Amino acid sequence: MKLEKRTLTISDLEIREMEGNDGDEGAQAPVISGYAALYNSESELLYGFFREVIRPGAFDSSINGDIRCLFNHDSSYVLGRTASGTLQLRSDAKGLFFSVTPPDATWAEDLQQSIKRGDINQMSFGFTTEDDKWEDLEDGTTLRELLDVNLLEVSIVTFPAYTSTSASVRSAEEIEDEAIRKQFEQRHQHQGSSRFFEFQLKLMKMGD
């Protein structure tokens, strides 16, 4: 199973101050929260040939795992982790909600300022697919429904994964793009064979 990434712009990404856990009177700890994924919200055209929608319950099998919250999908910049209690995830009627307490680091403080200014307002999540459903629609497009995914990480991102100019990121996306295209083509080849077999059966019955 190939790693995939999905990115969305969220207008309600926010930073709030919470009581610190270090025992210092009046200590405040910033918390960044918002939605990393939305349910039943059809995406734009992906990879040039299909749209995608995440169904409620898609994260249920993995949401309690050891998940990280990163900045720009970079494991060198860990904002929080479920195993340490600095990242909380929950699935509600709207989607996958996250709340993360960032570390006391200069890069994390800079990120918070960028969020407050509105310069950074997009979320992404990395996953592998456990179960999905493909459907050809009457308008000629194809819809992919994500029913069960293995969530690996959520990320606050500067650019959507699909338009990044980084050579290393672009290379990874080409690999992902090729894998998904192959899955799509194999599906249609299988459907074509099945339809041909059904047609042959009809001809045989007509000849009886």
C-alpha positions, 0 to 999 in steps of 0.5 A, a space after each residue: 500500500 502506497 502512502 497518500 497525502 490529502 490537503 485542504 484549506 480550513 478557515 477555522 484553524 485557531 490558536 488558543 491559550 490553555 493552562 500550562 501543565 508545569 505547575 507555574 502559576 498563570 502559565 499558559 500553553 498555546 494549542 492549535 486546533 482545527 480539522 485535518 479532514 472533512 467527511 462527505 465533502 467531495 474533493 476537486 479533480 485529483 491527478 486529473 481523473 477522479 474525485 474523492 470523498 471521505 466517508 464517516 468512520 474511515 479513521 475509526 480503525 487507526 485514530 487510536 494509534 500512535 499518530 504524529 502532527 508535523 509541520 510540512 510532513 517533515 518528521 524533523 518538525 514534530 508539533 505533537 504526538 498522541 502517545 505523549 498526549 500532546 496531540 488529541 484526535 477525534 472523529 465527529 460528524 464533521 470530520 477528523 478534528 485535531 488539537 495539538 500543543 506545540 513545543 517551546 521551540 523557535 520554529 513552532 513559535 514562528 509557525 504560530 505567528 504565520 497561522 495568526 496572520 493567515 499566511 498558513 491555513 492548510 492541513 494535510 494528512 498522510 495515510 494508506 488505504 485499507 478499503 475504498 470504493 470506485 464508482 463511474 458517474 453519469 457525468 463521465 467522472 469517477 468518484 473514489 470513496 475512502 471507507 477505511 484508511 490507516 492514518 499515519 500523520 496529520 500536518 500543518 502545511 505551507 503548500 498543498 502537496 499537489 503544487 509543491 515546487 520541492 524536487 524531493 516532494 515532487 518525486 514522491 508525488 510522481 510515485 504516488 500518482 503512478 500507483 493510483 493511476 495503475 490502480 485506476 487502470 487495473 480496475 477499468 481493465 477488470 470491469 471491461 473483462 467482466 462486461 465482455 464476459 457478460 456480453 458473451 453469455 448473453 450471445 450464448 443464451 440467444 443462440 440456444 
